[in-house]
Amino acid sequence: MVYLVIVEGISDMGVVEGIAEKVKCPVECRRMRGNRPDKACRIIKAEAMGGEVQESDRFKGCT
């Protein structure tokens, strides 16, 4: 099972990937654009759909 980890910045992504490599845990890191945790659901939806973002969901929150 691959875990999806949503991080805020590039340095956070490096830390998470480094720790995951040491504990041998497969992760997929995705970076948010800025500190917008309410938009994290957009990334989750995109990953669930195979990486594609629908235009209708692009500017919406989790609704």
Buried (B, 14 or more C-beta within 10 A) or exposed (E): EEEEBBBBEEEBBEEBBEEBEEEEEEBEBBBBEEEEEEBBBBBEBBBEEEEEEEEEBEEEEEE
